[in-house]
Amino acid sequence: MSANWSDGRITFSSGKTIDPAFGVVGIGPDLALSDGYDGRIDVAGEGAAYDPAMELTPAEVVELADLMIGRWQAIRELMARKTYAPLTHPAADVG
């Protein structure tokens, strides 16, 4: 099964949904997951308070990892096809 990212929310095959702040999903050096706001990933819900029982299951973390790996691969492929002239600041030409 796989997670689906649509309208800014990620929905897992379990039906659980997360709403990453600003569309950011992060992973720290200690492998802790966060949503770009408060150092954790909260399950989406209007006005819902944080509930540790609603944390992602190991299977949902695997789905999230697969989704994010796909995003990283997409940006890698896009950037590998692009070439750019070196960027220089106009002040660097003064001399």
C-alpha positions as CSV (number, residue, x, y, z in Angstrom):
1,M,0.0,0.0,0.0
2,S,1.1,3.6,-0.4
3,A,0.5,7.0,0.9
4,N,-1.1,9.7,-1.3
5,W,-0.2,13.4,-1.3
6,S,-3.2,15.5,-2.4
7,D,-4.4,19.1,-1.5
8,G,-1.5,19.5,0.9
9,R,-2.5,16.4,3.0
10,I,-0.9,12.9,3.1
11,T,-3.4,10.1,3.4
12,F,-2.2,6.6,4.3
13,S,-3.7,3.3,3.2
14,S,-5.0,3.0,6.8
15,G,-7.1,6.1,6.1
16,K,-5.1,8.2,8.6
17,T,-4.3,11.7,7.3
18,I,-1.6,14.2,8.2
19,D,-1.4,17.8,7.2
20,P,2.3,18.8,7.1
21,A,2.8,22.5,7.9
22,F,3.8,24.4,4.8
23,G,4.0,21.0,2.9
24,V,7.2,20.2,4.8
25,V,8.1,16.7,5.9
26,G,11.4,16.4,7.7
27,I,13.7,13.8,9.1
28,G,16.3,14.7,11.7
29,P,19.8,13.2,12.2
30,D,18.2,11.0,14.9
31,L,15.6,9.8,12.3
32,A,12.9,11.7,14.1
33,L,10.1,12.8,11.8
34,S,8.6,16.2,11.8
35,D,6.1,18.2,9.8
36,G,8.1,21.4,9.6
37,Y,6.5,23.1,12.6
38,D,6.8,21.6,16.0
39,G,9.2,18.7,15.7
40,R,6.6,15.9,15.3
41,I,4.0,14.8,12.9
42,D,0.4,15.4,13.9
43,V,-2.6,13.6,12.5
44,A,-4.8,16.1,10.7
45,G,-8.0,17.4,12.3
46,E,-9.6,20.7,12.8
47,G,-8.6,21.9,16.3
48,A,-7.4,18.5,17.3
49,A,-5.1,18.3,20.3
50,Y,-1.9,16.3,20.0
51,D,-2.6,12.7,20.9
52,P,0.3,10.3,21.2
53,A,-2.0,7.4,20.4
54,M,-2.5,8.9,17.0
55,E,1.2,8.8,16.1
56,L,2.1,7.0,12.8
57,T,2.4,3.3,12.9
58,P,5.6,1.6,11.6
59,A,3.6,0.7,8.4
60,E,2.6,4.3,7.9
61,V,6.2,5.5,8.4
62,V,7.2,3.0,5.7
63,E,4.5,4.5,3.4
64,L,5.7,8.0,4.2
65,A,9.4,7.0,3.5
66,D,8.4,5.5,0.1
67,L,6.5,8.7,-0.7
68,M,9.3,11.0,0.2
69,I,11.9,8.8,-1.5
70,G,9.8,9.3,-4.7
71,R,9.8,13.1,-4.2
72,W,13.6,13.1,-3.8
73,Q,14.0,11.0,-6.9
74,A,11.8,13.3,-8.8
75,I,13.8,16.4,-7.9
76,R,17.1,14.6,-8.5
77,E,15.9,13.6,-12.0
78,L,14.7,17.1,-12.8
79,M,17.9,18.8,-11.6
80,A,20.1,16.2,-13.4
81,R,18.5,17.3,-16.7
82,K,19.1,21.0,-16.1
83,T,22.3,22.9,-16.8
84,Y,22.9,26.4,-15.6
85,A,25.6,29.0,-16.3
86,P,27.6,29.8,-13.1
87,L,25.9,32.5,-11.1
88,T,27.9,35.5,-10.3
89,H,27.1,38.7,-8.5
90,P,27.3,41.9,-10.6
91,A,29.7,43.4,-8.2
92,A,32.2,40.6,-9.0
93,D,32.8,42.1,-12.4
94,V,34.1,45.4,-11.0
95,G,37.7,45.6,-11.4
